[in-house]
Amino acid sequence: MMDGTGIFFVVCLFSGLCVFLSGICLLMVIKQRDRFKKFRLTLNALEHALEVKSEVFGGSPAVSGAGRENQRPDFSELRARFENKADLRENVPEKYRYVARLDRSGLSAGELADILDVSADEAAQMLALARLSQSG
């Protein structure tokens, strides 16, 4: 048989264990809530990106991305466009403004390539151009 001190010790030990485990459970719930919020924000951003992509590029992703790697730019036209910076800023196509918005949201070039259905190199180039246009 246990005396009063032994029972008091067991009750205190059990109470302390309950408080400790409750704290751990509370921390896990808070972490799960934070993760859920991050996943929800990411899902909302991707849904918005998909909506904007379909508006900007039109058509299905398979059609809009077809043959982009085989296109060659006309360098004289590009040079003329870049020499007039004021005109360039006013006539920026919507898809490049969209790339700049995606860049500000923190997406990587790989994620941007998946959203826009372009190659990773093209997405990296689009990000670089968007960053240059913001700084210059």
Salt bridges, closest charged atoms under 4 A:
GLU94 OE1 - ARG97 NH2 3.18
GLU94 OE2 - ARG101 NH2 3.37
ASP103 OD1 - ARG131 NH2 2.88
